[in-house]
């Protein structure tokens, strides 16, 4: 796939760059998982995650400064013990039950008791912040999209979802896709965690909707290192019908992307 590096044809997508996954004390910490299950040193894994987070922040700010709209897809769950059974997230294990780690998980990335803002565990890591952006939160339980939720260069749209994937995680994904397509933004620059879970599921959704995915490999990180290459290969071969022109998947590093983008704008 040959990427058309123009601000008006692109958008950036940060997937689940949250404390719960990317910090050692997170409820579903990647570093803690790899230390417990893969035998790696927690400090070593966390150092790698911190580097990835810093690189994501640098890339997001570069794209933001070049008028590429910024999107975030964030896990944002609720627990019946805090919010009542009516608002219990299907992805969170119920009290007294054991998580299967396929469909249900321990409570993580929870919203606060008023369901308006995230707990610290649910917040995006500080490293990816866009200080100059106008932030608009789109919560999965809202009745409708906020009127100010517009895909535009200086507005950062933060989609809170109740599943690892935007579908079925939020009822507003179709509105986002409609607007991206209406504007001709068919190149989506994707980064975040984890390669084989959140990233995989959301990338397949994007490819199914015939978007071109530019996957920034040094701005992503796996839960299980043994599954990273398999996941990336699966994404690469998922949609062969696009014939390299649409609904296609390509990989790139952050530095390569910034170089190519700058060169294209200089022409």
N, C-alpha and C positions, 0 to 999 in steps of 0.2 A: 504494500500500500504506500503510495506517495502522498504524504500529508500536505494539505494546503495550509501553510502556516500564516494564517491571517486571523487577527483578533475576532473578526466578525463571523468566522466559521467554526470557532472553538469555544469550549467551556471546560473548566477544570472540576474534577470530582474527587473530593477527599472522603474515603470510606472508613468510618469507625476509628478515627484517630483520637481515641478516648483514653482517659486515665485508666479505666477499668481493664483495658487490654495492654496499654503501652507503658504502664508504670508498675514497678515491682510490688507495690502495695494494692494494686487493683484487684477487684473481686474475681476477675477472670484474667489475671496477669499472665502474659505470654512467658515472661522470664520465670515466673514461679512454676508454670507448667513444664517448661523445658528442663528446669532444675530437678523437678520431682520425677518426671517421666523419661527424659532423655539423658539424664546424668550430667548435664552441663552445669557450669557455675552460674548461679543467678546473677552475680555482678557482671560476668562476661556478657551474658545475653542482654542485660539491661543496658550496658554500654553500647552494644550494637543498636538496640532500639532507640537510644537517645541520639545516636548519629543519624539514623533514618528519620527520626522526628525533626531534627534540625534541618536536614536536607529537604524534607517536605515543606517546611516553613519557608526556606529560601526560594524554592520553586514556586510555591503559591504566591509569594510576594512579587516575584519576577513577573508571573503571568498577570497578576492583579495590576501591577504598574503598567503593563502593556494592554490594558483594557479587555482582558479575558474574564468573563463572568465566573465567579467562584461559587461552587456548590459544596455542601457537606451532607453526607448521609450518616445519621447518628442513631445508634441504638438508644431507645428511651423507653424503659419499661416501668410498670407499676406492679405492686404486690398487694394481694388481698389483705394481708395482715396490717397494712398501712392505709390502703385506699378503699377497702371493701371488695367483696367478691365480684361485684359488677365490673370493676375496672382491672381485674386480674389479667396480667399478660400471659398469653398461652405459652410463651417461650420460657417462662419462669416456673420452676418446679413448685408444686404445692406443698404446703407444710406437712411434714411427716412422710413425704415421699422422697425417693432417691433420684437424682438426675440421671438420665441416660446419655447425656452429652451428645445427642444427635438431634433431638427435638426439644428437650427441656434442659435447663442449666440452673445452677444456683443463682440467687438474686444478684443482679449486676446492672450497672447503668440505670439505676432507678431515678425516676423523677421525685421531687419532694412531695410532701403530703398534700399540697394544693394542686399538684400536677401541672404547675406552671413552669418550673425551672428544674434543672437537673441537680442532683446531689453532686458532691465533688467527684465521686467515682464516675458519674455520667458525663462530666465536662470534657471538652476537647483539651488535649495537652497544650500547654502554653506555647510550645515551640512553633505551632502552626498558625498562630494568631495573625490576622490581618488588621492591624491597628486602625487603618484608615477606612475600612469598609463600613457600609451601612448594613447592619445585621438584621435579618428578618427570620423569625422562627416559624416553621410550619409544623404544627403538632398533629400527630395522627388522629387524635380524638377531637380536633376542632371540627365545627360544623361546615366550615368552608375555608378556602384559602384566604389569608389576609390580603386586602386589596393592594398593599404595598409590596407583595411578593412578586416582583417583576424580574425577569432575566435581563440584567443589564450590567455593564462593566463595573460599576462601583458599589453594587448591592450584593451582599453575600447571603445566599439563601441556605438556611440550615434546616434540613428535613429530619424531624424526629420520627423514627420508625419503630414499630413494635415487633420487629423480626429482623434477623440478620440481613434479609433482602428487602429492598424497597417495595417489592410485590411478593407477599401480601402485607408488608410492613406499614404502608401508608396508603390511604385512599386517594392521595393527591398525585401519585406518580404519573397518571395519564395526563394531567394538566401540565406537569413539567415537560413531559415528552412532547406534547402538542406544541408548547411554546418554543422549545428548542428546535423542533422541525420547522415551525412557521418562520423562525428567524434564519433557517439554513445553517444551524450550528450542528453539523453532523460529525465533527471531530471532538471526542470527549477524552480529555487527558486524565487518566485514573491513577490514583496512588492511595496507600493506606494499608490496613491489616484486616484479616489475615489472608494470604494468598489463596489457601485452599478452602476457606469458609466464606467470610463476608465478601472478599474481593471476587471470588469465583462466582458466587450466586448473583451478585450485582452486575458483573461483566456479562454473564450469559443473558441477563435481562436486557442489557443495553444492546448486545449483538442481535438478540431476537427482534428488537425494535428497529433494526437496520441502522444503528449508529456505528460509526467507526471508532474503535477503542484504541487509544495510544497508551500503552501500559508502561509506566516508568519503573523499571525493575529495581533500581537502587533506592526507590522510595516506597517499597512494599516489604513485608516481612511475613514469614509463615508462622503458624502455631507449631507445626511439626516440620522440621527442616527436610525430612525425607519425602514430604509430599509437595514441596514447592515446585520443583521442575515438572512433576506430573500435572499439577494444577495449571501451570502456565502453558504447557503443551496442549492440554485439553481446551483451554480458552482459544489458543491459536488455531486449532483445527475444528472448532465448533461450528462455524458457519461458512463452509466452502462455496455455497451457492453465490456469494457476493463476488466471486471471481477477482478478489483483490481490489475491488472498486467501492463496494459499499457493504456495511455490516461486517467490516474486516477488523482484524486484530494485529497490532504490531507492537514490538517492544523497543524501548529506547532508554538511555540513562538521562538523568536530570541535566547533566552538563551538555550532552549531545542535543537535547531538546532546546536548551537555552541558546546554544550556538546556532542551530538551524533556524530557530525563530528569529533571532537577531539578524542573521544573514538575509532571511526572506524579507524582513521589514526594511533592510538597507537598500534593497534593489529598487 
